[in-house]
Amino acid sequence: MAQVLEFRLPDLGEGLTEAEIVRWLVQVGDVVAVDQPVVEVETAKAMVEVPCPYGGVVTARFGEEGTELPVGAPLLTVAVGPAAPTGEAEGSGNVLVGYGTSEAPSRRRRVRPTPMVTRGANAGTGGDGTPAASAPSAASASSAARPAGQRGAAVASAEAVPQHNGTPASSGAAHAPVAALHAEGPVPVISPLVRRLAREGGVDLRQLAGSGPDGLILRADVEHVLRAEAARSSRTAEAFSAASPAVTPSPAPASSAARASGIRVPLKGVRGAVADKLSRSRREIPDATCWVDADATELMRARAAMNAAGGPKISLLALLARVCTAALARFPELNSYVDAEAREVVQLDHVHLGFAAQTERGLVVPVVRDAHARDAESLTAEFARLTEAARTGTLTPGELTGGTFTLNNYGVFGVDGSTPIINHPEAAMLGVGRIVPKPWVHEGELAVRQVVQLSLTFDHRVCDGGTAGGFLRYVADCVEQPAVLLRTL
């Protein structure tokens, strides 16, 4: 007799809590093999093809294209061959968090450490102020004890999916707040999405009884409390309105009506991630910007000479990146981040250089690893590879995170200058405008030269204007006299 197994959306890493279904790769009735990609999803950082850990016949799919699902929500069900004894069913060798190989691990699943992109004032804490890396709950321990084929369902319990009638499967009594329920010990919540929902809704998780296994607090529990609070507020407003004298409402301003009838574009996926990061940068980083015009004529001549000598062509972006890494070696304060909790500036000994790339899906910032150890030819090849991956939507989360400094060439859009917003949690970003012929005093005479505007936005907590000005002046000197770079080769 065939066994029907449910495959749930796994944890795709880098702290991602939801994904949008972009394209189904299989239909109901299709036969799939172990580790065959079955759906293409878009996270806040990349497009990902999700492989199925089971081999068999697809019996059901959950979610239409364009639907956003939380981690742990059902994706599809697969009917496999005759049911094997527990622990002996064929498993996947393509391990993602949330499902794994046929051999269960000997250790319990640990809470993932906070990725680099979440450093800041709230790093290391949950939405209710409790440590995010607290000891695993009893639900986590029971999950580790299950066979590997069932572990996805255990992990998925962190994000309960309501039934079709809109209510969770458990009874409503379990949602009632209980005074001092979790006064001591960790709050039984393992999902960052549940913590964020509670924080934004003002729900005290320590006063909430969970309906999940061993009292685990689920998303449905928090949503139940929020709906109850909204209903109470509505009843209070109606009672107040009934007791108050009738007041003729004034007509809404025309601007409000226009806003109400406008087109609404959801802030989700890449656009939502960009909005969140830029907003956080503006909230947390006291930034300042300085800029300078530079004569790039000699840099353009040097590049032309390099390319005329044969071999792979060298891009202008690669030369600017080489200038940046040389400048950061002289001014390491700008290759750092601020640990707000420890009140420390952390200077880094490696340069992972991010660069802004505009795509049809929005602005993304791929990262060139160990840019300080690459020459111009290697940088050119890596920029080309990452740019193509960005255009096709195949960048991995690891290729979009971990940057320590960002280079933004907005001159490709035909503009001269800009004030960049720092890519949080980095400490600085160099912006480069278009290179255009302009009148310039060269060697005491007026001449037409190739001029570019360079702008540096920096975190004023990591350095003062003298350091930032010294960095920018060194970059301008290298642009005007590329031979200056010979000292660092």
Sequence and secondary structure as in RCSB ss.txt:
>XXXX:A:sequence
MAQVLEFRLPDLGEGLTEAEIVRWLVQVGDVVAVDQPVVEVETAKAMVEVPCPYGGVVTARFGEEGTELPVGAPL
LTVAVGPAAPTGEAEGSGNVLVGYGTSEAPSRRRRVRPTPMVTRGANAGTGGDGTPAASAPSAASASSAARPAGQ
RGAAVASAEAVPQHNGTPASSGAAHAPVAALHAEGPVPVISPLVRRLAREGGVDLRQLAGSGPDGLILRADVEHV
LRAEAARSSRTAEAFSAASPAVTPSPAPASSAARASGIRVPLKGVRGAVADKLSRSRREIPDATCWVDADATELM
RARAAMNAAGGPKISLLALLARVCTAALARFPELNSYVDAEAREVVQLDHVHLGFAAQTERGLVVPVVRDAHARD
AESLTAEFARLTEAARTGTLTPGELTGGTFTLNNYGVFGVDGSTPIINHPEAAMLGVGRIVPKPWVHEGELAVRQ
VVQLSLTFDHRVCDGGTAGGFLRYVADCVEQPAVLLRTL
>XXXX:A:secstr
 EEEEEEE  B STT  EEEEEEES  TT EE TT EEEEEE SS EEEEE S  EEEEEE S TT EEETT EE
EEEEEEE   TT S   SS BBTB  SS  SS        GGG STTTTB TTSSBTT    HHHHHHHTS HHH
HHHHHHTTS    TTSS SS GGGGSB TTTTSSS  S   HHHHHHHHHHT  GGGB   SGGG   HHHHHHH
HHHHHHHHHHHHHHHHHHS         HHHHHHHTS      HHHHHHHHHHHHHHHH  EEEEEEEEE HHHH
HHHHHHHHTSSS   HHHHHHHHHHHHHHH GGGSEEEETTTTEEEE SS  EEE EEETTEEE  EETTGGG  
HHHHHHHHHHHHHHHHHT   GGGSS  SEEEEEGGGGT S       TT SEEEEE   EEEEEEETTEEEEEE
EEEEEEEEETTT  HHHHHHHHHHHHHHHH GGGGGGG 
